[in-house]
């Protein structure tokens, strides 16, 4: 029965969104024509501009992730049940993080471009705001799952509340926190590329510009450069995470 309902909803969705076999076939054909226009990738005099733009994209991702990670730690402590005894404070922190992470970073980028103007600063703010909401939730859950016996051992030495957090809780969760931050850094390199499309700086600006003038061979070059950069960041992030939290399987 559930399968029939699901299949019915699937068919209804196709009809509501006007997904037809004809449109799919036409889209695949158009995709093939665009792909042919992209071959071979063109090495132009703008290549060093693209390299600098990728560096800007990496800087956006790194600074945005760093700011979010630093902000998320105190917020997570305020939102964790075993740290913050005041229920309304925990509720405020949790619900605020839900609201912040419920808005995509692309929407935040559009908002901050309107507020601070074009450029990478808007992209950094967009990444930082969105990731703060997500990391606060992940960090708080990690803190709530710490070993209570180790915390009791620290308290038994006469340690105060701050010392208990510093020596009994944070050492347990720090590898998890750093591992999550590294994963988000890896993800944000891709996100920062898209943010440039709406004016937040980085390689996304050049990507959209080349597409608007139908310079598809240069688009292919930019895409290849982005893929190589993401692959390098992915490999580096995987190595660092494996050192922090053990081997990572994918």
CORDAHU-V206976 format. One record per pair of residues at least 24 apart in sequence whose ideal C-beta (glycine too) atoms are under 8 Angstrom apart, sorted by the first residue. I is the first residue (numbers start at 1). J is the second residue. If there is no record, write none. Layout:
i->I j->J
i->I j->J
This chain:
i->34 j->216
i->37 j->214
i->37 j->216
i->37 j->217
i->38 j->216
i->38 j->217
i->38 j->219
i->38 j->220
i->38 j->223
i->39 j->217
i->39 j->220
i->40 j->217
i->40 j->220
i->41 j->217
i->41 j->218
i->41 j->220
i->41 j->221
i->41 j->224
i->42 j->215
i->42 j->217
i->42 j->218
i->42 j->220
i->42 j->221
i->43 j->221
i->44 j->218
i->44 j->221
i->46 j->206
i->46 j->218
i->47 j->221
i->49 j->206
i->50 j->203
i->50 j->206
i->50 j->221
i->50 j->222
i->50 j->225
i->51 j->225
i->53 j->196
i->53 j->201
i->53 j->202
i->53 j->203
i->53 j->205
i->53 j->206
i->54 j->202
i->54 j->203
i->54 j->225
i->54 j->226
i->54 j->229
i->56 j->120
i->56 j->201
i->56 j->202
i->56 j->203
i->57 j->189
i->57 j->192
i->57 j->193
i->57 j->196
i->57 j->201
i->57 j->202
i->57 j->203
i->57 j->204
i->57 j->229
i->58 j->189
i->58 j->192
i->58 j->229
i->58 j->233
i->59 j->120
i->60 j->120
i->60 j->123
i->60 j->124
i->60 j->127
i->60 j->188
i->60 j->192
i->60 j->195
i->60 j->200
i->60 j->201
i->60 j->202
i->61 j->127
i->61 j->185
i->61 j->188
i->61 j->189
i->61 j->191
i->61 j->192
i->62 j->185
i->63 j->124
i->63 j->128
i->64 j->123
i->64 j->124
i->64 j->125
i->64 j->126
i->64 j->127
i->64 j->128
i->64 j->131
i->64 j->188
i->64 j->192
i->65 j->127
i->65 j->128
i->65 j->131
i->65 j->181
i->65 j->184
i->65 j->185
i->65 j->188
i->67 j->124
i->67 j->128
i->67 j->132
i->68 j->127
i->68 j->128
i->68 j->129
i->68 j->130
i->68 j->131
i->68 j->132
i->68 j->135
i->68 j->181
i->68 j->184
i->69 j->131
i->69 j->135
i->69 j->177
i->69 j->181
i->69 j->184
i->71 j->128
i->71 j->132
i->71 j->136
i->72 j->131
i->72 j->132
i->72 j->135
i->72 j->136
i->72 j->138
i->72 j->139
i->73 j->139
i->73 j->177
i->75 j->132
i->75 j->136
i->75 j->139
i->75 j->140
i->76 j->135
i->76 j->136
i->76 j->137
i->76 j->138
i->76 j->139
i->76 j->140
i->76 j->142
i->76 j->143
i->77 j->140
i->77 j->143
i->77 j->165
i->79 j->136
i->79 j->137
i->79 j->140
i->80 j->140
i->80 j->143
i->80 j->144
i->81 j->144
i->82 j->143
i->82 j->144
i->82 j->146
i->82 j->148
i->82 j->151
i->82 j->169
i->83 j->143
i->83 j->165
i->83 j->169
i->93 j->136
i->93 j->140
i->94 j->137
i->94 j->140
i->96 j->133
i->97 j->132
i->97 j->133
i->97 j->134
i->97 j->136
i->97 j->137
i->98 j->133
i->98 j->137
i->99 j->133
i->100 j->129
i->100 j->130
i->100 j->132
i->100 j->133
i->101 j->130
i->101 j->133
i->101 j->134
i->101 j->137
i->102 j->133
i->103 j->130
i->104 j->130
i->105 j->129
i->105 j->130
i->105 j->131
i->105 j->191
i->105 j->195
i->106 j->194
i->106 j->195
i->106 j->198
i->109 j->195
i->109 j->198
i->109 j->199
i->109 j->200
i->110 j->198
i->112 j->200
i->113 j->198
i->113 j->199
i->113 j->200
i->118 j->199
i->118 j->200
i->118 j->201
i->119 j->199
i->119 j->200
i->119 j->201
i->120 j->200
i->120 j->201
i->120 j->202
i->121 j->201
i->122 j->195
i->122 j->199
i->122 j->200
i->122 j->201
i->123 j->192
i->123 j->195
i->123 j->196
i->123 j->200
i->123 j->201
i->123 j->202
i->126 j->195
i->126 j->200
i->127 j->188
i->127 j->191
i->127 j->192
i->127 j->195
i->131 j->184
i->131 j->188
i->134 j->184
i->135 j->180
i->135 j->181
i->135 j->184
i->138 j->180
i->139 j->173
i->139 j->177
i->139 j->180
i->142 j->173
i->142 j->176
i->142 j->177
i->142 j->180
i->143 j->169
i->143 j->173
i->146 j->172
i->146 j->173
i->147 j->172
i->175 j->244
i->175 j->245
i->176 j->245
i->178 j->244
i->179 j->241
i->179 j->244
i->179 j->245
i->182 j->237
i->182 j->240
i->182 j->241
i->182 j->244
i->183 j->237
i->183 j->241
i->185 j->233
i->185 j->237
i->186 j->230
i->186 j->233
i->186 j->234
i->186 j->237
i->189 j->229
i->189 j->230
i->189 j->233
i->190 j->230
i->193 j->226
